[in-house]
Amino acid sequence: MLVLTRKPNERIVIGDDIVITLVHTDSGKARIGIEAPKCVPINREELLREELKRRREEKKRNAQRAG
């Protein structure tokens, strides 16, 4: 993992078409802006984990109903 230090309004460029901007920091939290093509999915990890958990539970319920 590459770890970088940024000040507000400084940017990180990934490849040719993804730009991450540190918008604001306050009380240990950072607000970032991400510019990327629409075809690049951008998700918060905790939401992806919740969705995965929901899908596993649904799959388990469906298997119990079928079996």
C-alpha positions in Angstrom: 0.0 0.0 0.0 1.3 3.4 -0.9 0.6 6.0 1.9 0.8 9.6 1.0 0.4 12.8 3.0 -1.7 15.5 1.4 -2.9 19.0 2.4 -6.4 20.3 1.6 -6.9 20.8 -2.1 -3.8 18.7 -3.0 -4.5 15.9 -5.5 -3.3 12.4 -6.3 -3.5 11.2 -9.9 -4.0 7.5 -10.7 -3.4 6.6 -14.3 -4.6 9.0 -16.9 -8.2 9.5 -15.7 -8.6 9.2 -12.0 -8.0 12.1 -9.6 -8.4 12.1 -5.9 -8.5 15.4 -4.1 -8.3 15.9 -0.3 -11.1 18.4 0.1 -11.1 18.9 3.9 -9.9 17.4 7.2 -11.5 17.9 10.6 -11.3 16.0 13.9 -9.5 13.0 12.4 -11.8 12.7 9.4 -10.9 13.4 5.8 -13.3 14.4 3.0 -12.1 13.4 -0.4 -13.3 14.0 -3.9 -12.9 11.4 -6.6 -13.0 12.1 -10.3 -13.2 9.0 -12.5 -14.9 7.8 -15.6 -18.5 6.5 -15.1 -17.4 3.0 -16.0 -15.1 2.9 -12.9 -17.1 1.7 -9.8 -16.4 3.7 -6.7 -17.8 2.3 -3.4 -17.3 2.6 0.3 -15.9 -0.6 1.7 -18.4 -0.9 4.5 -21.3 -0.7 2.1 -19.7 -3.5 -0.1 -19.3 -5.7 3.0 -22.9 -5.1 4.1 -24.1 -6.0 0.6 -22.0 -9.2 0.5 -23.4 -10.2 3.9 -26.9 -9.6 2.7 -26.4 -11.7 -0.4 -24.9 -14.6 1.6 -27.9 -14.5 4.0 -30.3 -14.4 1.2 -28.5 -17.3 -0.6 -28.7 -19.3 2.7 -32.4 -18.6 3.1 -33.1 -19.6 -0.5 -31.1 -22.9 0.0 -33.1 -23.7 3.1 -36.4 -23.1 1.3 -35.3 -25.3 -1.6 -33.9 -28.1 0.5 
